[in-house]
Amino acid sequence: MEREKGFALLEALFLGAILAVASLICLSFAVLNEQRLQSEAEVTAAFLAQEQMALAEAKPAAYLRSASSLPWLGGGDNPVVRNRVAFEVETQVAGYEGSAFLRDIQVTVRWPARGRVRENRFHRLVSVRE
């Protein structure tokens, strides 16, 4: 009889250890998935900024000299939805102190992530010489 009681205790300890390991594995998968989503959003923001800068650079020099901000040039609405995340793209065009023939294009990409708004900024100098 006492031998059976000890065996039940060992079974309970063994089951507890298995459940602890299984819960740690599930937790690590959740953390890895969150990191993957965050990395995916960072890369998407960089690609959107790169696309916006390329399209802005393709605009005529006179347009860039007179513009202070640009709408999303990639077609479609702003915010831009990619991978089920809404990215807001904002573009500012400013003069450059060192030259009258250069414009500083700053693209800011914002998106929601875990209850807060993440933001990345990208700059490029563009020649506006005819």
C-alpha positions, 0 to 999 in steps of 0.5 A: 500500500505504501509503495503505491503512494510513493509511486503516485507522488513520483508520477505527479512530479514527473507530470509537473516537470513535463508540463513545465517544459511544455509551457516553456516551449510554448512561451519561447514560440510566442516570444519568437513569433513576436520578434519575427513580427517586429522584424517583419514590420521593420523591414517593411517600413524600410522598403516603404521608405525606399520606395517613397524616396525613389518615387520622390527622386523621380519627380521633376526638380522644379516640383521638389524645389517648391514642395515642403511635403509629399503625399504617399507616391506609391499608389493607394491610400495612406496608411499603407497596409502591408502584412496586416499592419497599417503603415503611415508614411510622411514625407518632408522636403527641406532645403539643405544648408550647404547648397541651394541645389540640394533638398533633404528628403525625410521619410517617416514611417509609423506603425502600431506595435504592442500598444504603442506607435513605432517610428523609423526615419530615413533621409536622403539628399537629392539634387534639384539642379536642372 
